[in-house]
Amino acid sequence: MSAETSPATDCQMHDGCTESVTHMDQSGFLYCTTHGLQRRASRPCRKLRPHELTRLEDGGQITTY
């Protein structure tokens, strides 16, 4: 993914993190690998499947945890 990602595909753990998302928690927040693994320690958080990542990159939504 390029450096110019949309806010929907940027990590939502910290405002300054622009890493591509790879994880989602049960509330629907998206995280990069590093922050997703940190989040997993305190709440359910799973790695996104390849088709879900493609859907996000195309501007779509993921409707279920």
All heavy atoms as TSV, in Angstrom:
chain	resi	resn	atom	element	x	y	z
A	1	MET	N	N	0.843	-1.173	0.000
A	1	MET	CA	C	0.000	0.000	0.000
A	1	MET	C	C	0.886	1.233	0.000
A	1	MET	O	O	1.934	1.250	0.601
A	1	MET	CB	C	-0.892	-0.026	1.231
A	1	MET	CG	C	-2.035	0.923	1.147
A	1	MET	SD	S	-3.173	0.629	2.493
A	1	MET	CE	C	-4.424	-0.185	1.551
A	2	SER	N	N	0.472	2.268	-0.653
A	2	SER	CA	C	1.288	3.471	-0.767
A	2	SER	C	C	1.247	4.293	0.506
A	2	SER	O	O	0.436	4.055	1.401
A	2	SER	CB	C	0.792	4.318	-1.939
A	2	SER	OG	O	-0.455	4.888	-1.627
A	3	ALA	N	N	2.118	5.278	0.560
A	3	ALA	CA	C	2.162	6.171	1.717
A	3	ALA	C	C	0.903	7.028	1.793
A	3	ALA	O	O	0.550	7.522	2.845
A	3	ALA	CB	C	3.397	7.052	1.655
A	4	GLU	N	N	0.216	7.207	0.673
A	4	GLU	CA	C	-1.002	8.016	0.642
A	4	GLU	C	C	-2.222	7.115	0.772
A	4	GLU	O	O	-2.959	6.902	-0.177
A	4	GLU	CB	C	-1.079	8.807	-0.660
A	4	GLU	CG	C	0.004	9.845	-0.805
A	4	GLU	CD	C	-0.108	10.617	-2.097
A	4	GLU	OE1	O	-1.075	10.410	-2.846
A	4	GLU	OE2	O	0.779	11.427	-2.350
A	5	THR	N	N	-2.442	6.578	1.958
A	5	THR	CA	C	-3.588	5.715	2.193
A	5	THR	C	C	-4.760	6.559	2.659
A	5	THR	O	O	-4.589	7.668	3.141
A	5	THR	CB	C	-3.265	4.649	3.251
A	5	THR	OG1	O	-2.876	5.304	4.446
A	5	THR	CG2	C	-2.160	3.722	2.773
A	6	SER	N	N	-5.943	6.012	2.527
A	6	SER	CA	C	-7.109	6.734	3.017
A	6	SER	C	C	-7.201	6.550	4.518
A	6	SER	O	O	-6.687	5.569	5.056
A	6	SER	CB	C	-8.376	6.207	2.343
A	6	SER	OG	O	-8.712	4.950	2.860
A	7	PRO	N	N	-7.881	7.446	5.226
A	7	PRO	CA	C	-8.014	7.299	6.674
A	7	PRO	C	C	-8.676	5.981	7.061
A	7	PRO	O	O	-8.407	5.443	8.121
A	7	PRO	CB	C	-8.884	8.488	7.073
A	7	PRO	CG	C	-8.648	9.501	6.017
A	7	PRO	CD	C	-8.416	8.711	4.749
A	8	ALA	N	N	-9.522	5.420	6.204
A	8	ALA	CA	C	-10.194	4.161	6.513
A	8	ALA	C	C	-9.227	2.987	6.523
A	8	ALA	O	O	-9.534	1.946	7.064
A	8	ALA	CB	C	-11.308	3.910	5.513
A	9	THR	N	N	-8.066	3.135	5.902
A	9	THR	CA	C	-7.109	2.031	5.874
A	9	THR	C	C	-5.842	2.351	6.648
A	9	THR	O	O	-4.842	1.676	6.500
A	9	THR	CB	C	-6.771	1.631	4.427
A	9	THR	OG1	O	-6.252	2.759	3.742
A	9	THR	CG2	C	-7.978	1.088	3.707
A	10	ASP	N	N	-5.865	3.372	7.472
A	10	ASP	CA	C	-4.747	3.705	8.356
A	10	ASP	C	C	-5.020	3.129	9.741
A	10	ASP	O	O	-6.168	3.019	10.162
A	10	ASP	CB	C	-4.569	5.220	8.487
A	10	ASP	CG	C	-3.955	5.856	7.260
A	10	ASP	OD1	O	-3.442	5.125	6.397
A	10	ASP	OD2	O	-3.996	7.097	7.176
A	11	CYS	N	N	-3.952	2.790	10.434
A	11	CYS	CA	C	-4.068	2.289	11.800
A	11	CYS	C	C	-4.757	3.343	12.666
A	11	CYS	O	O	-4.458	4.526	12.585
A	11	CYS	CB	C	-2.669	1.986	12.339
A	11	CYS	SG	S	-2.662	1.408	14.044
A	12	GLN	N	N	-5.682	2.894	13.519
A	12	GLN	CA	C	-6.461	3.809	14.357
A	12	GLN	C	C	-6.026	3.805	15.819
A	12	GLN	O	O	-6.705	4.378	16.663
A	12	GLN	CB	C	-7.951	3.466	14.239
A	12	GLN	CG	C	-8.459	3.663	12.819
A	12	GLN	CD	C	-9.878	3.202	12.634
A	12	GLN	OE1	O	-10.287	2.167	13.143
A	12	GLN	NE2	N	-10.651	3.971	11.886
A	13	MET	N	N	-4.873	3.203	16.115
A	13	MET	CA	C	-4.404	3.153	17.506
A	13	MET	C	C	-3.888	4.520	17.947
A	13	MET	O	O	-4.218	4.989	19.026
A	13	MET	CB	C	-3.309	2.099	17.655
A	13	MET	CG	C	-2.809	1.933	19.066
A	13	MET	SD	S	-3.983	1.046	20.068
A	13	MET	CE	C	-2.951	-0.181	20.794
A	14	HIS	N	N	-3.070	5.147	17.112
A	14	HIS	CA	C	-2.506	6.465	17.408
A	14	HIS	C	C	-2.690	7.357	16.183
A	14	HIS	O	O	-2.596	6.892	15.048
A	14	HIS	CB	C	-1.009	6.361	17.731
A	14	HIS	CG	C	-0.711	5.538	18.944
A	14	HIS	ND1	N	-1.030	5.952	20.214
A	14	HIS	CD2	C	-0.141	4.322	19.091
A	14	HIS	CE1	C	-0.666	5.027	21.082
A	14	HIS	NE2	N	-0.127	4.019	20.417
A	15	ASP	N	N	-2.905	8.642	16.406
A	15	ASP	CA	C	-3.129	9.570	15.303
A	15	ASP	C	C	-1.982	9.604	14.307
A	15	ASP	O	O	-2.201	9.740	13.124
A	15	ASP	CB	C	-3.375	10.994	15.835
A	15	ASP	CG	C	-4.738	11.129	16.495
A	15	ASP	OD1	O	-5.639	10.344	16.162
A	15	ASP	OD2	O	-4.885	12.022	17.340
A	16	GLY	N	N	-0.748	9.450	14.755
A	16	GLY	CA	C	0.398	9.560	13.867
A	16	GLY	C	C	0.753	8.282	13.118
A	16	GLY	O	O	1.623	8.291	12.258
A	17	CYS	N	N	0.098	7.170	13.397
A	17	CYS	CA	C	0.439	5.898	12.763
A	17	CYS	C	C	-0.255	5.797	11.405
A	17	CYS	O	O	-1.484	5.823	11.320
A	17	CYS	CB	C	0.039	4.717	13.645
A	17	CYS	SG	S	0.548	3.134	12.953
A	18	THR	N	N	0.539	5.681	10.365
A	18	THR	CA	C	-0.021	5.577	9.013
A	18	THR	C	C	0.280	4.221	8.382
A	18	THR	O	O	0.188	4.072	7.167
A	18	THR	CB	C	0.538	6.694	8.107
A	18	THR	OG1	O	1.962	6.598	8.089
A	18	THR	CG2	C	0.112	8.066	8.606
A	19	GLU	N	N	0.631	3.232	9.209
A	19	GLU	CA	C	0.871	1.882	8.692
A	19	GLU	C	C	-0.438	1.291	8.161
A	19	GLU	O	O	-1.517	1.605	8.641
A	19	GLU	CB	C	1.420	0.982	9.800
A	19	GLU	CG	C	2.786	1.379	10.289
A	19	GLU	CD	C	3.850	1.211	9.219
A	19	GLU	OE1	O	3.835	0.181	8.521
A	19	GLU	OE2	O	4.676	2.118	9.088
A	20	SER	N	N	-0.322	0.438	7.182
A	20	SER	CA	C	-1.504	-0.227	6.626
A	20	SER	C	C	-2.133	-1.154	7.655
A	20	SER	O	O	-1.440	-1.773	8.450
A	20	SER	CB	C	-1.100	-1.051	5.411
A	20	SER	OG	O	-0.596	-0.231	4.405
A	21	VAL	N	N	-3.442	-1.250	7.609
A	21	VAL	CA	C	-4.149	-2.088	8.576
A	21	VAL	C	C	-3.999	-3.564	8.240
A	21	VAL	O	O	-3.881	-3.944	7.074
A	21	VAL	CB	C	-5.641	-1.710	8.670
A	21	VAL	CG1	C	-5.813	-0.293	9.134
A	21	VAL	CG2	C	-6.355	-1.950	7.383
A	22	THR	N	N	-3.982	-4.367	9.279
A	22	THR	CA	C	-3.945	-5.820	9.136
A	22	THR	C	C	-4.855	-6.498	10.154
A	22	THR	O	O	-5.112	-7.688	10.037
A	22	THR	CB	C	-2.516	-6.369	9.341
A	22	THR	OG1	O	-2.053	-5.970	10.635
A	22	THR	CG2	C	-1.570	-5.863	8.273
A	23	HIS	N	N	-5.338	-5.745	11.156
A	23	HIS	CA	C	-6.141	-6.306	12.237
A	23	HIS	C	C	-7.389	-5.459	12.488
A	23	HIS	O	O	-7.399	-4.258	12.204
A	23	HIS	CB	C	-5.333	-6.367	13.542
A	23	HIS	CG	C	-4.276	-7.413	13.531
A	23	HIS	ND1	N	-3.120	-7.297	12.801
A	23	HIS	CD2	C	-4.217	-8.596	14.177
A	23	HIS	CE1	C	-2.381	-8.375	12.996
A	23	HIS	NE2	N	-3.023	-9.183	13.835
A	24	MET	N	N	-8.422	-6.103	13.065
A	24	MET	CA	C	-9.651	-5.406	13.432
A	24	MET	C	C	-10.109	-5.928	14.783
A	24	MET	O	O	-10.070	-7.137	15.034
A	24	MET	CB	C	-10.736	-5.678	12.392
A	24	MET	CG	C	-12.065	-5.025	12.717
A	24	MET	SD	S	-13.299	-5.246	11.426
A	24	MET	CE	C	-13.717	-6.959	11.664
A	25	ASP	N	N	-10.549	-5.011	15.674
A	25	ASP	CA	C	-11.072	-5.471	16.962
A	25	ASP	C	C	-12.589	-5.621	16.863
A	25	ASP	O	O	-13.203	-5.306	15.848
A	25	ASP	CB	C	-10.635	-4.567	18.116
A	25	ASP	CG	C	-11.285	-3.199	18.141
A	25	ASP	OD1	O	-12.256	-2.955	17.396
A	25	ASP	OD2	O	-10.814	-2.352	18.925
A	26	GLN	N	N	-13.196	-6.129	17.920
A	26	GLN	CA	C	-14.630	-6.426	17.885
A	26	GLN	C	C	-15.496	-5.173	17.794
A	26	GLN	O	O	-16.679	-5.263	17.472
A	26	GLN	CB	C	-15.037	-7.279	19.076
A	26	GLN	CG	C	-14.934	-6.591	20.410
A	26	GLN	CD	C	-15.281	-7.525	21.548
A	26	GLN	OE1	O	-15.285	-8.739	21.388
A	26	GLN	NE2	N	-15.570	-6.959	22.703
A	27	SER	N	N	-14.920	-3.997	18.054
A	27	SER	CA	C	-15.660	-2.743	17.918
A	27	SER	C	C	-15.562	-2.168	16.508
A	27	SER	O	O	-16.181	-1.161	16.207
A	27	SER	CB	C	-15.136	-1.709	18.916
A	27	SER	OG	O	-15.324	-2.163	20.230
A	28	GLY	N	N	-14.734	-2.783	15.656
A	28	GLY	CA	C	-14.600	-2.335	14.286
A	28	GLY	C	C	-13.422	-1.411	14.031
A	28	GLY	O	O	-13.251	-0.935	12.917
A	29	PHE	N	N	-12.601	-1.151	15.051
A	29	PHE	CA	C	-11.424	-0.320	14.855
A	29	PHE	C	C	-10.345	-1.128	14.146
A	29	PHE	O	O	-10.201	-2.325	14.369
A	29	PHE	CB	C	-10.893	0.210	16.193
A	29	PHE	CG	C	-11.805	1.235	16.812
A	29	PHE	CD1	C	-12.637	0.881	17.858
A	29	PHE	CD2	C	-11.830	2.535	16.338
A	29	PHE	CE1	C	-13.482	1.808	18.432
A	29	PHE	CE2	C	-12.670	3.476	16.909
A	29	PHE	CZ	C	-13.507	3.116	17.950
A	30	LEU	N	N	-9.580	-0.446	13.289
A	30	LEU	CA	C	-8.557	-1.096	12.474
A	30	LEU	C	C	-7.168	-0.741	12.970
A	30	LEU	O	O	-6.929	0.396	13.376
A	30	LEU	CB	C	-8.719	-0.669	11.019
A	30	LEU	CG	C	-10.083	-0.979	10.394
A	30	LEU	CD1	C	-10.216	-0.306	9.047
A	30	LEU	CD2	C	-10.291	-2.476	10.292
A	31	TYR	N	N	-6.251	-1.720	12.919
A	31	TYR	CA	C	-4.909	-1.537	13.449
A	31	TYR	C	C	-3.864	-2.146	12.513
A	31	TYR	O	O	-4.140	-3.117	11.815
A	31	TYR	CB	C	-4.774	-2.216	14.820
A	31	TYR	CG	C	-5.805	-1.763	15.803
A	31	TYR	CD1	C	-6.919	-2.537	16.075
A	31	TYR	CD2	C	-5.679	-0.547	16.453
A	31	TYR	CE1	C	-7.887	-2.117	16.978
A	31	TYR	CE2	C	-6.631	-0.116	17.362
A	31	TYR	CZ	C	-7.731	-0.903	17.611
A	31	TYR	OH	O	-8.680	-0.482	18.500
A	32	CYS	N	N	-2.650	-1.591	12.574
A	32	CYS	CA	C	-1.517	-2.196	11.877
A	32	CYS	C	C	-1.096	-3.441	12.651
A	32	CYS	O	O	-1.626	-3.724	13.729
A	32	CYS	CB	C	-0.362	-1.199	11.765
A	32	CYS	SG	S	0.383	-0.749	13.351
A	33	THR	N	N	-0.149	-4.178	12.133
A	33	THR	CA	C	0.282	-5.411	12.799
A	33	THR	C	C	0.782	-5.161	14.217
A	33	THR	O	O	0.367	-5.831	15.165
A	33	THR	CB	C	1.379	-6.109	11.970
A	33	THR	OG1	O	0.844	-6.408	10.677
A	33	THR	CG2	C	1.847	-7.386	12.633
A	34	THR	N	N	1.664	-4.189	14.375
A	34	THR	CA	C	2.234	-3.905	15.702
A	34	THR	C	C	1.154	-3.535	16.703
A	34	THR	O	O	1.082	-4.103	17.804
A	34	THR	CB	C	3.261	-2.757	15.603
A	34	THR	OG1	O	4.273	-3.136	14.683
A	34	THR	CG2	C	3.878	-2.457	16.953
A	35	HIS	N	N	0.286	-2.598	16.339
A	35	HIS	CA	C	-0.752	-2.158	17.270
A	35	HIS	C	C	-1.864	-3.195	17.417
A	35	HIS	O	O	-2.486	-3.289	18.475
A	35	HIS	CB	C	-1.312	-0.805	16.826
A	35	HIS	CG	C	-0.313	0.294	16.967
A	35	HIS	ND1	N	-0.010	1.155	15.937
A	35	HIS	CD2	C	0.476	0.656	18.001
A	35	HIS	CE1	C	0.912	2.012	16.347
A	35	HIS	NE2	N	1.227	1.725	17.599
A	36	GLY	N	N	-2.121	-3.976	16.391
A	36	GLY	CA	C	-3.113	-5.045	16.486
A	36	GLY	C	C	-2.707	-6.096	17.507
A	36	GLY	O	O	-3.527	-6.570	18.290
A	37	LEU	N	N	-1.426	-6.444	17.508
A	37	LEU	CA	C	-0.945	-7.416	18.488
A	37	LEU	C	C	-0.990	-6.841	19.903
A	37	LEU	O	O	-1.306	-7.553	20.864
A	37	LEU	CB	C	0.471	-7.870	18.130
A	37	LEU	CG	C	0.575	-8.656	16.820
A	37	LEU	CD1	C	2.030	-8.941	16.489
A	37	LEU	CD2	C	-0.249	-9.928	16.876
A	38	GLN	N	N	-0.730	-5.540	20.036
A	38	GLN	CA	C	-0.847	-4.894	21.352
A	38	GLN	C	C	-2.303	-4.878	21.808
A	38	GLN	O	O	-2.600	-5.153	22.971
A	38	GLN	CB	C	-0.318	-3.464	21.294
A	38	GLN	CG	C	1.171	-3.358	21.152
A	38	GLN	CD	C	1.632	-1.912	20.995
A	38	GLN	OE1	O	0.840	-0.969	20.998
A	38	GLN	NE2	N	2.938	-1.736	20.830
A	39	ARG	N	N	-3.211	-4.559	20.905
A	39	ARG	CA	C	-4.637	-4.488	21.238
A	39	ARG	C	C	-5.168	-5.866	21.632
A	39	ARG	O	O	-5.987	-5.997	22.531
A	39	ARG	CB	C	-5.422	-3.933	20.056
A	39	ARG	CG	C	-6.909	-3.853	20.273
A	39	ARG	CD	C	-7.290	-2.992	21.446
A	39	ARG	NE	N	-7.160	-1.604	21.090
A	39	ARG	CZ	C	-7.257	-0.606	21.952
A	39	ARG	NH1	N	-7.500	-0.838	23.211
A	39	ARG	NH2	N	-7.106	0.624	21.564
A	40	ARG	N	N	-4.662	-6.894	20.965
A	40	ARG	CA	C	-5.110	-8.258	21.238
A	40	ARG	C	C	-4.862	-8.667	22.688
A	40	ARG	O	O	-5.565	-9.526	23.226
A	40	ARG	CB	C	-4.396	-9.224	20.291
A	40	ARG	CG	C	-4.943	-10.628	20.353
A	40	ARG	CD	C	-4.179	-11.565	19.458
A	40	ARG	NE	N	-4.469	-11.277	18.070
A	40	ARG	CZ	C	-3.861	-11.862	17.054
A	40	ARG	NH1	N	-2.905	-12.740	17.271
A	40	ARG	NH2	N	-4.189	-11.553	15.821
A	41	ALA	N	N	-3.897	-8.051	23.333
A	41	ALA	CA	C	-3.601	-8.375	24.735
A	41	ALA	C	C	-4.714	-7.913	25.671
A	41	ALA	O	O	-4.861	-8.458	26.770
A	41	ALA	CB	C	-2.281	-7.748	25.148
A	42	SER	N	N	-5.514	-6.921	25.261
A	42	SER	CA	C	-6.529	-6.380	26.158
A	42	SER	C	C	-7.971	-6.560	25.671
A	42	SER	O	O	-8.897	-6.417	26.450
A	42	SER	CB	C	-6.281	-4.889	26.389
A	42	SER	OG	O	-6.390	-4.165	25.185
A	43	ARG	N	N	-8.172	-6.856	24.377
A	43	ARG	CA	C	-9.527	-7.072	23.863
A	43	ARG	C	C	-9.447	-7.925	22.610
A	43	ARG	O	O	-8.422	-7.968	21.956
A	43	ARG	CB	C	-10.235	-5.754	23.597
A	43	ARG	CG	C	-9.727	-4.983	22.418
A	43	ARG	CD	C	-10.503	-3.723	22.109
A	43	ARG	NE	N	-11.769	-3.670	22.779
A	43	ARG	CZ	C	-12.416	-2.570	23.080
A	43	ARG	NH1	N	-11.911	-1.423	22.738
A	43	ARG	NH2	N	-13.564	-2.597	23.695
A	44	PRO	N	N	-10.535	-8.614	22.275
A	44	PRO	CA	C	-10.510	-9.447	21.077
A	44	PRO	C	C	-10.146	-8.635	19.826
A	44	PRO	O	O	-10.712	-7.585	19.567
A	44	PRO	CB	C	-11.938	-9.986	20.982
A	44	PRO	CG	C	-12.440	-9.961	22.387
A	44	PRO	CD	C	-11.808	-8.725	22.993
A	45	CYS	N	N	-9.172	-9.130	19.097
A	45	CYS	CA	C	-8.677	-8.458	17.902
A	45	CYS	C	C	-8.158	-9.546	16.969
A	45	CYS	O	O	-7.380	-10.394	17.387
A	45	CYS	CB	C	-7.559	-7.487	18.278
A	45	CYS	SG	S	-6.930	-6.502	16.922
A	46	ARG	N	N	-8.593	-9.534	15.711
A	46	ARG	CA	C	-8.191	-10.601	14.798
A	46	ARG	C	C	-7.514	-10.045	13.554
A	46	ARG	O	O	-7.713	-8.883	13.192
A	46	ARG	CB	C	-9.390	-11.441	14.387
A	46	ARG	CG	C	-10.382	-10.698	13.494
A	46	ARG	CD	C	-11.435	-11.665	12.979
A	46	ARG	NE	N	-12.425	-10.996	12.166
A	46	ARG	CZ	C	-12.292	-10.746	10.867
A	46	ARG	NH1	N	-11.194	-11.083	10.232
A	46	ARG	NH2	N	-13.262	-10.146	10.205
A	47	LYS	N	N	-6.745	-10.894	12.910
A	47	LYS	CA	C	-6.091	-10.523	11.667
A	47	LYS	C	C	-7.124	-10.559	10.538
A	47	LYS	O	O	-7.946	-11.480	10.473
A	47	LYS	CB	C	-4.942	-11.486	11.364
A	47	LYS	CG	C	-4.138	-11.074	10.170
A	47	LYS	CD	C	-2.906	-11.931	10.015
A	47	LYS	CE	C	-2.110	-11.430	8.823
A	47	LYS	NZ	N	-0.848	-12.126	8.685
A	48	LEU	N	N	-7.087	-9.552	9.678
A	48	LEU	CA	C	-8.014	-9.501	8.556
A	48	LEU	C	C	-7.629	-10.519	7.488
A	48	LEU	O	O	-6.447	-10.784	7.264
A	48	LEU	CB	C	-8.023	-8.099	7.948
A	48	LEU	CG	C	-8.574	-7.004	8.859
A	48	LEU	CD1	C	-8.289	-5.630	8.259
A	48	LEU	CD2	C	-10.062	-7.188	9.077
A	49	ARG	N	N	-8.629	-11.070	6.828
A	49	ARG	CA	C	-8.398	-12.017	5.740
A	49	ARG	C	C	-8.066	-11.249	4.459
A	49	ARG	O	O	-8.435	-10.072	4.327
A	49	ARG	CB	C	-9.644	-12.866	5.546
A	49	ARG	CG	C	-9.961	-13.714	6.768
A	49	ARG	CD	C	-11.278	-14.469	6.581
A	49	ARG	NE	N	-11.667	-15.092	7.811
A	49	ARG	CZ	C	-12.558	-14.581	8.660
A	49	ARG	NH1	N	-13.166	-13.451	8.401
A	49	ARG	NH2	N	-12.845	-15.211	9.777
A	50	PRO	N	N	-7.374	-11.882	3.517
A	50	PRO	CA	C	-6.983	-11.184	2.284
A	50	PRO	C	C	-8.142	-10.521	1.548
A	50	PRO	O	O	-8.025	-9.384	1.079
A	50	PRO	CB	C	-6.339	-12.282	1.441
A	50	PRO	CG	C	-5.800	-13.250	2.439
A	50	PRO	CD	C	-6.810	-13.239	3.574
A	51	HIS	N	N	-9.306	-11.193	1.464
A	51	HIS	CA	C	-10.434	-10.586	0.754
A	51	HIS	C	C	-10.991	-9.368	1.506
A	51	HIS	O	O	-11.510	-8.439	0.895
A	51	HIS	CB	C	-11.538	-11.616	0.472
A	51	HIS	CG	C	-12.317	-12.043	1.675
A	51	HIS	ND1	N	-11.884	-13.028	2.540
A	51	HIS	CD2	C	-13.490	-11.601	2.170
A	51	HIS	CE1	C	-12.774	-13.184	3.502
A	51	HIS	NE2	N	-13.756	-12.322	3.304
A	52	GLU	N	N	-10.843	-9.351	2.841
A	52	GLU	CA	C	-11.289	-8.193	3.622
A	52	GLU	C	C	-10.361	-7.005	3.388
A	52	GLU	O	O	-10.820	-5.862	3.276
A	52	GLU	CB	C	-11.338	-8.539	5.101
A	52	GLU	CG	C	-12.407	-9.561	5.435
A	52	GLU	CD	C	-12.327	-10.064	6.856
A	52	GLU	OE1	O	-11.209	-10.247	7.376
A	52	GLU	OE2	O	-13.394	-10.282	7.448
A	53	LEU	N	N	-9.063	-7.268	3.315
A	53	LEU	CA	C	-8.103	-6.191	3.028
A	53	LEU	C	C	-8.372	-5.595	1.654
A	53	LEU	O	O	-8.356	-4.368	1.478
A	53	LEU	CB	C	-6.673	-6.718	3.113
A	53	LEU	CG	C	-6.185	-7.081	4.511
A	53	LEU	CD1	C	-4.860	-7.816	4.435
A	53	LEU	CD2	C	-6.068	-5.845	5.370
A	54	THR	N	N	-8.656	-6.446	0.677
A	54	THR	CA	C	-8.972	-5.969	-0.677
A	54	THR	C	C	-10.230	-5.113	-0.658
A	54	THR	O	O	-10.284	-4.060	-1.295
A	54	THR	CB	C	-9.159	-7.161	-1.637
A	54	THR	OG1	O	-7.963	-7.929	-1.639
A	54	THR	CG2	C	-9.484	-6.688	-3.036
A	55	ARG	N	N	-11.231	-5.541	0.074
A	55	ARG	CA	C	-12.480	-4.777	0.172
A	55	ARG	C	C	-12.226	-3.393	0.771
A	55	ARG	O	O	-12.747	-2.386	0.274
A	55	ARG	CB	C	-13.497	-5.538	1.019
A	55	ARG	CG	C	-14.853	-4.858	1.053
A	55	ARG	CD	C	-15.853	-5.635	1.860
A	55	ARG	NE	N	-16.112	-6.916	1.211
A	55	ARG	CZ	C	-16.621	-7.966	1.829
A	55	ARG	NH1	N	-16.941	-7.913	3.100
A	55	ARG	NH2	N	-16.829	-9.086	1.191
A	56	LEU	N	N	-11.404	-3.314	1.820
A	56	LEU	CA	C	-11.076	-2.015	2.419
A	56	LEU	C	C	-10.310	-1.128	1.445
A	56	LEU	O	O	-10.583	0.067	1.336
A	56	LEU	CB	C	-10.246	-2.206	3.690
A	56	LEU	CG	C	-10.979	-2.723	4.918
A	56	LEU	CD1	C	-9.990	-2.977	6.041
A	56	LEU	CD2	C	-12.045	-1.750	5.357
A	57	GLU	N	N	-9.349	-1.709	0.737
A	57	GLU	CA	C	-8.561	-0.941	-0.230
A	57	GLU	C	C	-9.431	-0.395	-1.351
A	57	GLU	O	O	-9.164	0.671	-1.899
A	57	GLU	CB	C	-7.445	-1.808	-0.808
A	57	GLU	CG	C	-6.359	-2.114	0.204
A	57	GLU	CD	C	-5.382	-3.171	-0.267
A	57	GLU	OE1	O	-5.597	-3.771	-1.350
A	57	GLU	OE2	O	-4.402	-3.408	0.456
A	58	ASP	N	N	-10.510	-1.125	-1.688
A	58	ASP	CA	C	-11.423	-0.680	-2.741
A	58	ASP	C	C	-12.485	0.286	-2.218
A	58	ASP	O	O	-13.381	0.688	-2.968
A	58	ASP	CB	C	-12.106	-1.892	-3.385
A	58	ASP	CG	C	-11.127	-2.742	-4.184
A	58	ASP	OD1	O	-10.045	-2.247	-4.531
A	58	ASP	OD2	O	-11.462	-3.927	-4.453
A	59	GLY	N	N	-12.414	0.634	-0.924
A	59	GLY	CA	C	-13.353	1.594	-0.344
A	59	GLY	C	C	-14.580	0.967	0.291
A	59	GLY	O	O	-15.483	1.678	0.711
A	60	GLY	N	N	-14.611	-0.343	0.382
A	60	GLY	CA	C	-15.763	-1.029	0.974
A	60	GLY	C	C	-15.654	-1.114	2.486
A	60	GLY	O	O	-14.731	-0.572	3.099
A	61	GLN	N	N	-16.616	-1.807	3.065
A	61	GLN	CA	C	-16.673	-1.983	4.514
A	61	GLN	C	C	-16.638	-3.457	4.862
A	61	GLN	O	O	-16.989	-4.305	4.053
A	61	GLN	CB	C	-17.948	-1.386	5.078
A	61	GLN	CG	C	-18.059	0.100	4.923
A	61	GLN	CD	C	-19.354	0.626	5.512
A	61	GLN	OE1	O	-20.306	-0.123	5.726
A	61	GLN	NE2	N	-19.398	1.911	5.753
A	62	ILE	N	N	-16.248	-3.736	6.091
A	62	ILE	CA	C	-16.327	-5.080	6.644
A	62	ILE	C	C	-17.472	-5.048	7.649
A	62	ILE	O	O	-17.467	-4.231	8.571
A	62	ILE	CB	C	-15.013	-5.496	7.314
A	62	ILE	CG1	C	-13.899	-5.475	6.281
A	62	ILE	CG2	C	-15.145	-6.861	7.960
A	62	ILE	CD1	C	-12.532	-5.685	6.872
A	63	THR	N	N	-18.465	-5.908	7.471
A	63	THR	CA	C	-19.677	-5.779	8.281
A	63	THR	C	C	-19.694	-6.654	9.519
A	63	THR	O	O	-20.495	-6.444	10.402
A	63	THR	CB	C	-20.912	-6.128	7.420
A	63	THR	OG1	O	-20.746	-7.444	6.881
A	63	THR	CG2	C	-21.075	-5.131	6.290
A	64	THR	N	N	-18.798	-7.676	9.602
A	64	THR	CA	C	-18.808	-8.534	10.782
A	64	THR	C	C	-17.409	-8.661	11.355
A	64	THR	O	O	-16.418	-8.517	10.654
A	64	THR	CB	C	-19.322	-9.954	10.437
A	64	THR	OG1	O	-18.484	-10.512	9.441
A	64	THR	CG2	C	-20.754	-9.913	9.953
A	65	TYR	N	N	-17.359	-8.933	12.658
A	65	TYR	CA	C	-16.081	-9.143	13.322
A	65	TYR	C	C	-15.561	-10.484	12.901
A	65	TYR	O	O	-14.500	-10.721	12.557
A	65	TYR	CB	C	-16.227	-9.076	14.849
A	65	TYR	CG	C	-14.980	-9.493	15.575
A	65	TYR	CD1	C	-13.871	-8.664	15.611
A	65	TYR	CD2	C	-14.903	-10.717	16.207
A	65	TYR	CE1	C	-12.723	-9.048	16.263
A	65	TYR	CE2	C	-13.750	-11.099	16.871
A	65	TYR	CZ	C	-12.674	-10.271	16.899
A	65	TYR	OH	O	-11.527	-10.648	17.543
